[in-house]
Amino acid sequence: MKSTVRRQRELAAGGTSDLLDLVQSGSAGQIVAALAELPEQRRREIGGELTTWFKQRQRSTWWTAGSGTALAVAVVGCLPTAAQAATILARNTVNPDGERAATLVSKVAEERGITWLGDLAHRLATKVNQQTWIERWRFLAALLRLTGTTPPTNDRFVELWLGSLELPDRRRAGQPATLTERLRDDPFLTAMLPRLFEVDGLGSRMTFDEVTTTWDERQRHVLPTALAHLATEATIDRKLLIDGSIGRLLRGDRAAALRAFTILLTELEPTTTEVATRATDYLRLLADAPAPAATMAQKALRDLPDLEIDAVLDTSRDVLLRPDKALVKAQLTWLDRLARHHRDRATQIAEVIAIAAEHPAVELRDRANTLATRHGHDPTVGDIGPANTRPRGDDLPPPAPPAPAPTPITDVDELAEEIAALLGTQSQGTPLDRILDGLVRLTTTDSTRVHAALTPVIERRHWSWGNEHRYDPLCLCEVVVDVLTTAGATDQQARRRSRWETLLAAVRRTDRTTPQPELVATNPRVPAPHRLMRARLLEIGAHLNEPGHPGLLATPTSANGLLDPLTLLERLAALGDRTPWHWDLTQALLRLPTDTDEAVASKAAALGTTAGERLATWLRAGGLPQPVMRATTLTRRPRKVGYDWEHDQLPPKRILVELRPPDGHDDRYGLLTADPAPLGGNEHLGWAHLWPSILPGHRGVVAAYTLPIVAATADTDQRDGTAVLPLLAESTGPGGMALDLALAYGLGARHGADRVATLDALLGLAAAGQFDATGTGEQLGRLIAGQLVKLTRALEPLRDAALAGAPLTVWRLTAAALPAVLATPTPPRGLPDLLSLAAETASTTGVRIEVPGLDAVAARGGTSRLVTEARRLRHALDTA
């Protein structure tokens, strides 16, 4: 091992290899010693070599704690300016070791006598982004503290500062134990505090807990509590916290993000004077804020002695129409108290109370009618209203015909733009078929321009996109990028083609003596449509740059993935004697309508080619048949010994669908043979939205394959899984129990956006006369009774569907769901609301549907809400 003196001599004499080795090995302390007393000119020479060396490794190397610290020391010790140093250290791949790295960098800067370390700290701090690690932020924060530089207040820097409060660096010597103590000593607090109320979504990060000795003894929502405590001791401005919290609540955000500010206001306990000076804002919170904030505002306002009655009445007109039953009930109580204390205005107050007589909750309507009558107003009272003279159906607009597919890409610049849009997003939202068709078409006619246009897009702007989810068999990012790279490359084409052929052989099965499908299933979690999509990509990669190819046969003619048979015939004729690509033609056939077109079949046979005969045979046979479906219940695997985190993330049970081909059908591609996917896994789901376009005439088949994704939105609270349902609604073919189950799971999704997507699909299917309300209702009842879906989540989209013009559909669905739910030993939460919705839709439509088990509940004694709503539904059916 070389001594420091010897290393210093070698550096001074012109050798830099040892220094670069020290950077690579993470020997930051030895770099500090080696650079000591080195002449400035020699440092600059080393800096130039270091920059060149780094650029050669920037894409393939991650500079973690050790090597990142060593690199930072070398950069500050050798580069001439802050701008040049920032060029290297601003990269997200460079992650120095927090406080230790900042101390060593500060030491080498002081030894060198540079004056731009503060400038460097600010440059680096302003460039933090979503990929910045917390340890890298700690390095930047320590540099800012050591140099006395004012921290930036951009959104991401503030978010990382907040993350450092939640996850403090326990290695830092002398750091206070509690969050309150750390905040009191934090030099960034003054700059960061106002931004907590300004950055959208930041509130969801502010409700973390702080563990004291054990997890069971943790302190809940410790940050709002700490801020309130510091305001009490006047360390921070109390007025800033109150006004900031109210302002954030008024501007709005996600409910989870606003919770922290509601807690903070509660912890601050504003005085009567503080509330009175902000009465207008509190009234706005009562009317518009999420339920917890509105409830807090309601309690604060009710304690004000001199609040104007007119202001309360104006706000109450909005509050009484809110869906939050507890809030409306408390507002009715408040108005009742006002009417009793102000007899001269009782009638006016009663008129406002009567607004709640239109509330969806029956108990609130009854309460409002009682109070309004007591104080002098006589609203029209009717529990259900008169029966219709004739049944009423749905009133939905007719569905629009399928939109035509976008025009083909015929310009290289447009192709580059579409590819940039694809690679520039995390979700695969750009139509992939159109891009692939344009890629094949343009590499045939103008390969030189394609190479020139795609190289900067792929290599410089989005080089990492293809590696994002390499661990996931359901992610095609890497394959897509490889196809694009093949199109954009000018060298090693023979070698690339050989590689594609090898990959393609892995999914091709030519030996038909075995019962295995032609698409080899190497992973049970990868559905057959996905394997088909991968095979097409491999085939395109193998044949790219072939001269004379007019484009892909399988490019759809409709936006839902369907392909016009006559268009396919014309494409085959344009190929002439050329043999079409196997998987391209296979996909084209799967996209044809399932009805027989004898005229096109005859013309296809007349082509006299193998492909033409294949098309004719496919059309005359009616295409791919519909499968046989069977529901299957999967259970969670047994718990492993000890703590089993993965087990706890799995749902106890999930109902999925098994597919089997009809008798006598040779399921060559395995599309109609599928066992339910095993529970577990965290697949990348961005490509599943393409599955409906692979089998656009087999809605039920795709629903069965996507069912695990949709079910996860309800039983494991995943996001975005129901985005495929509106696409299925635009497809054709029977849905069967797979679609019924998917819609039932989607109605119980955890997140609102997923329930909205399910509602869109439901209304689209109902408008087209293709929605099986009874089948979906039976599946929903089964899921609720088995505690696989929460009834309270499903109520909102069902109520919205009735209001949107589908009361008969909702009534049939709820009537089918109720028997299983009524039979449960313990009524699930929300059952009275489901009975209320059933009564309203039954009365509105005038359609009589008997509900098994309803009479037994309605005949029970007492006046519980469950029994009351069952009697209301019984009355609605008797008068229908």
N, C-alpha and C positions, 0 to 999 in steps of 0.2 A: 504494500500500500504506500502510495507516494506521500511524502511529507508536504505540509503547507508551503514551506519555503521553496521546495523543488517545483511544486505546481505553479507558484507565483513566477518563478524564473521562466518556466516554459511558456506561460501566457505572455509574459513580457517579450519573449523571443519570437513569438509568432505562432505558437501551437495552440489551437483551440479545441482539439478533439477531447482532451481530458475534461474541459469545462462542459462540453456537450454531454459527455458520459455522466457527469455529476448531475446535470439537469435531468437526464433520463432516469437515473437511479433515485432521484429525490433527495440528494444530499445538499440541502439548502444551506446549512451551517458551514459546510466546507466551501461553498461558493462565496459566501461572505468573506471568509478568511482568504481565499485565493485572489479575490479582487482588491483586497486592501492595498492601498498605496500604488495601484496600477495607474500609469499615466493616462490622461484623458484621451489622447489621440489613439492609444492602443485600445481603450475601452470602446471607442466608436468603431474601430475596425472589427472588434469582436461582435459588436452589435449588428453590423451588416451581415456577418456570417451567421449569427444566431437567427436573424430574420429569415434568411434564405433557408436555413435548416428547418425552421418551424413551418414555413410554407409547404415544404415537401411532406410534412407529417400532419398537417392540420386536419385532413379529412379522416385519417385512419387512427388517430391517437386521441385518447381522452386523458387529460392532464388532471389527475385526481389529487388528493390531499398532499402527498409527498412530492410528486413531479410537478404539480401545479404551483406549489410554494417555491420550489427550486427555480422554475421558469420565471416566476414573478421577480425573484431576487436577481436573477441574471439580467432580465429585461431592464429593471430600474438601475442596475449597476452598470449597464453598458450602452443603452440607447440614448440618443442625444436630446430628444424632446418628449413632452407628455403625449403629443399626438401620435408619434411613432410607437411609443410604449403602449398606448391604448389600442392601436391596431392589432396587437397580439393579445393583450390581456382582456380585451372586451369580448372575446369569443366565449360562447357558452361552454365550450369544451375545456376551458381552463378554470379549474376550481381549487384555488389555494386553500390552505388549512386555516381559515378563520383568523382569530386573534394572533396566533403564533406567526402566521405568514405576514400579517400586517406589521408585527414587531420587527421581524427580520428585514422586511422591505424598508421600514423606517430607519433601521440601523444602517443599511447599506447606502441609503440616500443621504443620511447625515454624514457618513464617512466620505462620500463623494462630494458633498457640498452642493447638491442640486437644490433649486428653489421651486421646481415645478411639481413636487409630489402632491400638493393640494389640488393643483389643476388636474393631475392624473386621477386622483380620487374622485373628483366631481365628474370628469368625463366617463369614468367607468360606472359610477352610480346612476347616471342619467340613462344608461343603456341597458339597464336590467329589463328583462322580458319574462314571458311565461315559462321559458326554459331555464331560467336562472335558479340554481339550487340555493337552499338556505345557507349552506356553508360558504358559498361564494359571496352571498350577501353579507355574512358576518365579516368576511375579509374586507369588503368595501366599507362597511360601517365602522370597523376598527380604524381603517385608513382615514376616514373622515374625522373620527374623534381625535386621532393622534395629530392630524394636521390642522385641527380647528376649523375645518371647512364646513360651511352650511350644507346640510343634506338636501337633496332634491325632494320634491313632494309629488312626483308622478305616481299614477295609480299603482303600478307594480311595486315601486319602492315602498309605498305605504303598506301594501299587502304583505310584503316580506318582513317589514318591521313588525307587523302584527303577528306574523308567524313566529318571529323570534321571541315574542312575549309568551306565546303558547308553548314553544319548545326551546327554553333557554339553554345556552351552552354551559353545561354543568362543569366543564373542565376549566372554565375561567376562574381564576383564583380570586377569592374575596367577594364573589358575587352574592348579593342578598338572596335569602331563601324564598321570600314570598313575592308575589307579583306587585303588591302595594309598595314594598321597599324598592323593587327594581324600577318601577315607574318613577318613584320619587327621585331616584338618582339618574334617570335616563336623560342624556343631553338632547335627544331627539324629540322628547315629549311635546315641547311647545310647538315645534313645527308640524308634527304628525297629527296632533289632536284635532284641529279643525277639519282635516281631510278625512277623518273617520266618518264624518257625517256627509261627505260629498261624493265618495267613490261608490258607484252603484254595486250592489251585491256584497259589499264588505261586511255588512252586519251579520251575515251567515257565518263569518269567521270569528265573531266577537263573543260567542257564547260558550267557549271552551271551559273545561273544568280544570281545577288544580288539585293534584293529589298531595295529601299531607303525609300520611304514614302508609295507609293502604288504600286501595281503590274504593272500598266501601266508605272510607272517611273523606272522600274528595270534597272540595268546595265547589259548588255549582256556580255557573256563569260568573266566574271570578273577576273578569275584566270590568263589567258594569259596576260590580260591588266595589272594586278598587278605585275606580274613577269617582264614584260617589263619596267614598271615604276621603280621597284627596281633596275633593271639593269642600268637604266639611272642615278640613284643617286649612283651607284657603291656599293649598299648594297649586291648584288649578282653578280657573274661573268657573264658578257655579252657573252663572248666566250663560256662558258659552255652552255648557252641557245641556241645559234646559232648552235653550233656543235651537241648538243644533239637533237635538233629538226630535223636537216638534217639527222642525223644518224637514228633516229626513222622512218622518212619518207622513207629512203632508205631500211631499214629492212622490212618495210611493216607491215600492220595490217589491220583490218577491216576499211572501209572507214570512218565510224563514229568515230573510235578511232584515226584516223590520222588528223581529222579536227582541233583538238585543237592545234596541232603543226604547222599546216599551219597558223592558226590565230596568234600564238605566233611569228612566223617569220615575218608575216605582221606587227604586232605591233612593233617589234624591228626595222623595216625599215633598214636592213643592207645597209651599204654604198657601193659605187662602189668598193672600195678597198676590203671590206669584201667579196663581191660576187666574185671578180676576183680571190682572193686566194682560193676560193672553186668552181671555174668554172667547174671542172670535176664533182663534186658532183651535181651541179645544172643541168648539162647536163643529168646526169643519172635520176634526178627527172623529167626532161622534157620528157624523153623517157618512163619511167616506173611507175612513181607515179600516184595516182588517179588524176582525172581531176583538182580539185581545187589546189593541190600542183603543178601539172605540169604547170598550168596556171600562178601561182605565179613565178615559176622558169623561165618560158618563158618571163614574163615581166622584171624580173631582168636581164636576159641575154641580152635582146635586148638593154638595156641601156649601155652595156659595149662597150667602144670604140675600144678595141684591141682584141676582141675575134677572134680566128682563124676560117677562113671560112671552112676549112676542118672538124673541129670539129662540126661545125653547120650542115654541109652536112651529116656527118655520123649519127648524132642524128636525123636529119630530115627523114632519110630513115625509122626509126622506128615510128616517130611521125605521119607521113603522113598516116600510116596504122591504127592508133588508131580510135576507134569508136566515140570519142568525137568531134563532128562537130565544135564547137566553137574553140577548140584548134587547129584542123587541118586548119581551115580557117585562124586563126591568123598566123600559121606557113607558109602558102602559101603567105600571105601578107609580112611576114618577108623575105622570099626567093625572092619574087618579088623585094623588096627594095634592097636586096643584088645584084641581077642580074643587076639592073639599075646603082648601084654605082660601080660595078666591071665588066665592059664590057668585059674585057679579059677572064672572067670565066663564062660568061652568058650562054654559051652552056652547060657547065658542071652542072651549077645550074638548067638549064631547064630540064636536064635528071632526076635530083632528083625530081623536081616538077612533072614530068610525072608519078611518082609512085602513086600519088593520083588519077590518072585516073582509078585506080582499086578500089577506095573507094566505100563502099556500098551506101553512100549518093549521089544521082544523081547530086545535085547542086555543090557538091565538085568535082565530076568528071568533070563536065562542066567547072568549074573554073580552075582546073588543066590543062585541055586541052587548054584552052584559053591562060593561062600564059606560058605554055610550048611552044606553037606555037609562041607566041610573042617574046620569047627569043631564038628562033633558033632550037627548037626540034619539030619534027612532029610525035607525037604518032598516032597510029591507032585510029581513032575516029569512034565510032558506038554506038548510044544510046542504042539500044536493041540487035542488031546483027541479022543475017539472020534467017529466020524462019526454023524450023526443017522440013526435008523432011517427017518424020513420027512422030507421037506422041511418047513421052518418058514417061515411068512410073517411079515408085519409084525403087530405087536400095538399098533395105534393106536386111540384112542377114536373112535367115529363122529363126524363133524362135526355141529355144531349147525345147525339150520335158520336161514336168514337172519333176523336180528332185524327186527322192524317199525320203520318210521321213527318218530321222535319225533312226538308230537302237535303239531298246528299251534299257532302263537302267536296267542292271542286276546286278550291283555292288553297294553296299552301299556307298562306298567312292565316286564313280562317282555321285551318287544321292546327297550326301552332297555338292559336288563341284558345281553341277548345281543349287542347292537351294541357295548356297552362292552367285553365280553369279546373280541369280534373285533378291535376297534381297539386293545385294550390289550396285544396280543401281536404279536411279530414274525412268527410263523408263522400261516398262515390255518387255524387248527384248528377254528373254530366252523362248524357246518353252514351253508353260505351259502344253500342253497335254502330252508331253513326261515325264515331271516331275511328273504329277499326275499319269500317268500309272505306272511309276517306284515306286512311293510311295505306290500305292495299291498292286503292285506285291510283293514288298520287305517286307512290313509290314505283309503280309500273310506268307512268308517263313522264314523271319529272323528279327522278330520284335525287339528282344533284341539289335541287332547291329544297327538297325535303330534308336531306342531310344537313344543309346549312341552317335551316330554320329550327330544327329540333334540337341540335346540339346545345345551344345556350339554354334552352328551356329545361332540358333533362339534366345536364351536367352541372350547371352553375346555380340554377334557381331551385331545383327540387331533387337534388341528388339523394337526399336521405329518405324521401317518401317511400321508396320501395322497401326499406329496411324497417319500417315502423312497427309491423306486427309479424315478423318472420316466424315467431313461435306458433302462430295460429293457423291451423290448416284451412280455416274458412276465409282467410285473407288472401286476395289475389294481387295485392299491391306489387309484390316483387315480380310476379310473372308479367303484369302489365308493363312495368318499367323495363323489363328485359325485352319485351316486344318492341317498345318504343325505341330502346337503345339499338336494337337490330336495325330498325328503319332509319335511325339517325347515324349509323356507322358506315364508314367507307372501307374499312379494313377487316380482314379475318372473316369474310363472309362464309367461306367453306367450313371453317372451324365452328362458327356459330350455327350453321345449318346442321352440322353433325350433332351438336349438343341438343338442338331442338328435336331432331329425330330420335335421339336416345330417350329424351323425356316423354316424347309422344308414344314411344313403344311401351312405356310403363303403364299407360292407360288404355292400350289397344289390346283386344283379345281376338285373335283370329281362329283359335282352335275351338270349333263349335262342338267338339265331342264331349266337352266338360259342361256341367250345368251352370258355370259361372257366367255372369253377364259380360257383355263386351266392354263395358266400363268397369274396370277392376276397382272394387271398394277396398281401399287400403286403410281407411279410417272410418269407424262406424259413426263418427260425429259429422261426417261430410256427406250431405244428401246427394242423391244422384243428379239433380239439376245442377248442383254446384260442380260436380265432377264433369258434367257435359260442358259447362262453361269453361272450365280449365282446359279440357281437351281442345276446344275450339281455339283458345289462346295459343296453346302449344302448336297447333296446326298452322295458325297464321304466322307464328314466328318461324316455322320451318319453311314456309313458302314465300315469305316476303321478298320483294325485289325480283320476283319472277316476271319476265317481260310478257306483255300481252294479256294480263288478267284484268277483266273489266270491273271487278268489284266483288263483294260478297253476295252469295245467293240468299243468305238468311236475313238480310237487312229488312226489318219490318216495313210494311206500308201503312200501318195504323199505330197511333201512339201507345196503344195497349199491348203491342207486340204481335198482333195478327199480321199475316202475310197473304196478300191476294194471290189465289192460285194462277190466274192468268199472268200476273207479273212474274211469278216464279218460272212459268213456262217460257216467257220471253227471255228471261235471264239464261235459262238453259240453252235456248236456241242461239243466243249470242255467244255462248262458249264454243259452238261448233263441235269439232272433234276433240276438243280438250276435255280431259277427264276432270269432273268437279272434285273439289276436296271433300273427303268423306264426312267429316264432322260438320262442315259448312252445309252440305246438303241435308244431313240428318237434322240439324237445327231448323233448316228451312221447312222440312216436312212437318216437324212438330208445331210450327207456327201457322199451319194452314187451318182453315175452318174445318170442323168435324163433319159437316154435311157433304154428301157426295156430289161432285160436279162431273157428270159423264162427258160433257162436251170438252172440257179441258183435259180429262183423262184420255179421250180419243186422240186429241192433238198431241199429247205427250207421248203416247205410244207411237204415233206417226213420225216422231223425230228419229226413230231407228237407233237410239243410243241406249246404253245401259241405264244412264241417269233418267232418261225419258220414260223408260219402262218402269223404273222404280217409282217415279212420280205417279204414273198411271195406276200401278198396283196399289199404292198408298191411298189414292183418292177413291178407288172403287171399294176398298176395304173399309172406308169410313175413318181412316186415320187411327190414332191411338185410342183404344177403348177406355171407358171409365173403370176405375178399380173397384174392388170390394173393400169396404171400410169396416173396421171393428175398433170400438173404444177399449183402451187398456189403461189400467191404473198402475202407475209406478210408485214405489215407496222409496224412501230415503235409505241409503246403506246404513249398516250398523255403526255405532260410534266406536272409534278406536280407543285404546286404553289411554287415559290421561286427557289432557286438553285437546280438543279436536275442533279447531276453528272452521275448517272447511265443512264439516258435518253441520255445524250450526247455521251455515249460510244456505243450506239446501232446504227446499220445502219438504214437509213431512210426506206429502203425496202430490201427485200431478196426474191428471187424466189426459192422455194423448191418444193418437189414432194410428192403428196399424193398417198398412196398405198391402193388398194382394191382387194380382192380376185375375181377371175372370177366367173361368175354366177354358182350356184350350188355347189361350194366348201365350205366345212365346215372348216373354218380357226381355227382349234382347239387351236393352240398355238399363234394366233395373229400375226404371222410373216408376213402375207400379208395384214394386216390391220393397217395402220399407218397414222395419221395426221401429218402434218409438225410440228416440234418442235417449240415452241414459241421463239421469239427473246429474247436474254438476257441470263444471267447465265455465269458462268466461270468454266465449267466442267473440271474435270481432264481427259485428253484425252489419257492417256498412254495405256488404254486397248482397244481402238477402233481398233487397228491394228489386233486384234484377230477376229474381226467380219467376215472378208472374209473367214476364215477357218471354221466358223460355218455354212455358206451357200456357199460352194465353187462352186456350180452349178447355183447360182442365183446372178450373177454380178450386175444386175440392182437393186435388192432388197437391197443389202448391200450399193450400191451407194446412194440410197435414204436415208438410215439411216445415212450415213456418210456425206451427203451433207451439213448439217449445219456446221460441222467441217471444211470441205474444203472451203465453202463460207466465213467463218470467216477469212481465210488467205488473202482474197481480200478486203472484205468490213470493217473489223475491224483490219486488219494488224496482226492477230495472227500468231504464228510460228508452223511449223511441222504438220499442218493439212493435207497436201497433201501426207504425207508418206504412206497413205493407197492406193493411186492410183496405184502405181506399183504392189501392191498385188492384186488389182482388175484386172489388166491386166493379171495376171497369173491365175486368176479364169476362169470359163467357164460360158456359158449362155449369153443370150442377155443383153445388158446394157440399152438400151432404153434411154428415155429422161433424166433419172436420171444420167446416166454416161455421157451423152453429157453435161449436166449442170455442173457436177462436174469437168470435164476437162476444160470447159470454165472458170469457177471460178478459177481453178488452174493456168491457163495461166496468169491470172491477179493477182496472189498472190503478196503480198508486198515484201517478202523476196526471195532472189535468190535461196536458197536451196529448197524452195517449188516449184518454177518454174522449177527447174531441175528435181524434182521428177515427176512433171506433164509431162515434156518432155519425160522422160523415159517411162512413161505409154503410152503416145501417140505413140511413136516409136514402143513399144512392140505390141500394138494393131494393128498398121498399118502393121507391118511385118507379123502378123498372119492373115491379111485380116479381122479383126474384128473391125476396127475403122470406125465409121460413120462420115466422114469428113464434109459432108453437114449438118448433124444434129448438130454437135459441132459448126460449123461455124454459123449456124442460132442462136444458143443459145448465142454464143459470141457476135454476132451483137446486139442481143436483150439486153444483159447486158451492152454493151458499149453505146448503144443509150439511155438506161435508167439511165446512169451515175452510174451504180452499179459496174462497173469494169473499170479500167484505161487502155486505149488502149496502152499507152506507155509501160506498163509493159508486155503486151502480145507479143509485137513485137520481143523481144529478143528470147524467146523460139521458136517462129514460124520461125524466120530466122535460128536458129540453126537446126531446124528440116529439113529445106530445104537443108542446107549444109550437114546434116548427111545422105542424100540419100532419102529424101521423098518430092521432089519438087511437084509431082502431088498431094499428100495429102494436102500439104500446099496451093496449088493453089485452090483446091476444097473448102478447109476451108475458105480461104479469099474471094473467090467468093461468098460463102454463107453468109458471115458476112457483106460484103460491102453494100448491099441494105439498110439494116436498118441504118447503120452508115451514108451513103450518104444522107439519108432522114432527118437527124436531122437538126433543124433550125440553130444551131451553130455547125460547124464541130469540133469534139473533137480533142484535141492535139494528134498528131501522125498520123492523117489520111493521109497526104501526104506520110509518110513512109509506111503505109499499102498499099497504091496504088502502090508505087514503088516495094514493095515485090510481089504484085500480078502481076505486069508487068513482073518482072524478072522470076517468076515461070511459068507464062503463056507462055512466050517466050521460056523458057528452055524445057517445056514439049510439046509445040505445040498443046495443047488441047484447043479447043474453048468452053468457057462457057460464055454465055451472063450475064451481070451484070445489072439488072434494076436500073435506076437512073444514070448510068455512063455517058450516052450521054448528059444529061442535064448539068452536071458539066463540061464536056469537051467542051461544046459549049459556056461556059461563056467567056466574054471578059477578056482581061488582061493577064498578065504573072505571076500570083501568083504561088507559088509552088504547091498548091492544083490543080489548073487548069492544070499546066504543067504535073503533074504526072497522072492526069485523061486522058489527051491526049496521054500520053505514053502507058497507059494500053489500050486505044481504038485502038491505032496503033498496039499493040501486038495482039489484038484479030482479027483485020482485016487481019493480015498477017499469022495467025495461020492456 
